[in-house]
Amino acid sequence: MMLTGIKNIVFDLGGVLVDLDGKRCIDAFDAIGCHAISDYVRLHRTEDLFYDIEIGHTTTAEFCREVRRITAVPATDAEIVGAWNALLTTIADEKKQRLLSLRRDYRLFLLSNTNDMHWRLCADHLFNYGPWRADDMFERIYLSYRLHLAKPDPAIFSYVLADAGLQADETLFIDDNADNCRAAQSLGIHTLLQSAANDWMQRL
């Protein structure tokens, strides 16, 4: 993929950088008896419980209490967080190497719909590569639970452009969700829809 005129690259997290395993997450919730939450994951439900934590309307502790209320299972906070974090598996070293390489020539940013639990796992463990951490790979990191905004709301893209001082036509956004890409395109941002047949590692 030619990057003519591109100065900035904005990456999504899950499905683009971090590999996801829904079955592993479902099995983890089932293992602690939280079958109703397994159904949320199985059906890809993003409303109420998962949306509230992703948009920063509830804390991790409140999330865990709500899981216990919904399931009537006395699971500990650690068990619930562990089951939810089972969704995230790895970030391949090759991706971390590429991010560090790209950062020499482009301004790199992360923009993710995520929550405190998932981000802590990523920041504390998954992004680690030798002496480098997530902050070494991105100039700035934008997370939905901190901004109280989520993709595909165009407002979150407008915020990133304004906060980082980016020109839309000089910016490439990479995501695995077509709605998110369309929202970015509506503001004049170039996009790359990540898929098995359109892998960013082969295009950049």
N, C-alpha and C positions, 0 to 999 in steps of 0.2 A: 504494500500500500504506500503510495507516495504521500509524503507529509508536506507538500509544498504549501507554504504560507502558514503552517501550523507551528505555534510557539508553545502551546499549553496542552497538556493531556490530562483529562479527568477520568479516573478509574472508579468503577463500581467495585464492591468488595466480594460478596457472595456470588459464586458462579463465574466470576471473572478472575479473581485472585485466589480466593479461598474455595477449596472443593467442599461440596455439601453432600451429606448422606442422610436423606430423609428416613430411610429404613432404620439406620442406626439410632436416630433420635426417637423414633416410634418404639423400638425395642427397649430403649432406656427408660422411657416413661412407663411402658408396660411392666418393666421389671420392678418398679417401685409402686405398682398398683394404680397409677394415674391414667387409666384407660381413656377417660374422657378427653384428656389432653393429647393423648396419642391420636385421637380422632381429629383434633384441630390440625395436627401436622399432616395426617394422612389425607385430609380433604383440602389442604393448603388454605385453611381459613386464616384471614389476616385482619378480621374485624375484632372489636372489643378487646379481649385479653391480650393478644399479641400486638394489636395496633397501639393500645395504650402504652405499653412498655416501649415500643419502637418510637413513638412520638414524644416520649418523655413525660407523659401524663401520670405515670405511676413509677414508683421506685422498685428496685429488685425485691425488697422486703414485702412490699404490697403485692407484687406479682406472685410471690411464693404463697402469701396468705390467700390470695384468690384461687390459686391452684388447689390448695387444701380445701377451700370452701366448695369448689366445683366438684372435686373428686371424693370428698369426705375421707381422704387418706391422710394420716398423720406423718407425711414425709417431711424430712428436715429441709431447711433452706438449701443446704449443701447438696442434698440428693436431687432436688428440683433443678437447681442451677446446673448440676452435672448432667442431668438428662437433657436439658435444653441445649447445653453446649455440645452435646454429642452430635448435633446437626453439622457442626463444623469439623472438618477432618485435618487437612493440611494446606499449606501454601508451598508449592514446589520450589525447590531451591533455584531452578532455572528461571522462575518468574521473579524472584527476588534479585537475581543477578541482572535480569533485563531491566528492572526498575532502576537499579543503581546505575546501569549503563545509560539508560534514557535520560536520567536526571542530569547528566553532563551536558546535554544539548537542548533539553526542554524543561519547562516548568511543570512539575507533576503534582497532582492533587488527588485526594481520595474523597469520594462522595458516596455515602452509604446509608441506606435505610437499615438501621441496626439498633441494638440496645446495649445497655451497660454490661450485661453478662457476656455477650458475644464479643464486644470490643475488648474487654479485659483479657479474654482468652487470646485474642489476636495480638494485642499489644504486648502482653506479657510473655507469650510463647510462640505463636505461629509466625509472626514476622521476623523473629530473631534469626540472624544470619551472620555468624562470626561476631564481630564487634558492632554490627549494624542493627538498627531497630526501625520501627515504622517511621519515626520522625526523621530518619536519615534518607528514607525513600521518597517522602513527600514533603513539599514545601508547606502545605497546610492540609489538615484533615477535617472534613466536614461530616458530621454524624447526625442523623435525624433526631435522635433522642436528646441531643444537646441543643439543636436548633428549633425543636418543636415544629418542624416541617418535614415533609416526606415526599419523595418522588412518587407519582409523576406530577405533583403540583409544580407548575412553572415557577412559583415563588421561590422554591429552594435553589433553582438554577440561577434565577436573578440575583439571589443573595450571594451565591458563590462568585458570580461575575463581578458584582460590585465590591465585595469584600476583598477579593484578590486582585482587583484592578485588571480584569481580563477583557479582551475584545472577543465577542462571540465568534466572529469569522476567523479568528486565529486559534480557536479552541476545538479540540477533539474530545468527545465524551464516549466512553466505552461501557456498555451495559449489556446484560443478558435478557433484558425485558424490553419488548418493543414499545410499550406505552411510555416507558421512561425515555427512550430514544426519541419518540415523537414529540414529547414535551420539550426536550432540549432543542430539537430542530425548530420548534415554533419560535424560539428566540434567536435563531440563526446560528446555532452551534452545530458543528459537524459531528456526526455520530458513526459509531461502528457497533453493530448489533452482534454480540458474542454468541456463537453457536458452535456446534461440533464441526460444521462445515466452514466456519468463519472465525477461526481462532485468532485472537489479537497477537499471540506470540509469533504467528506465521505472517502477520500482516505488517507489523512494525519493525 
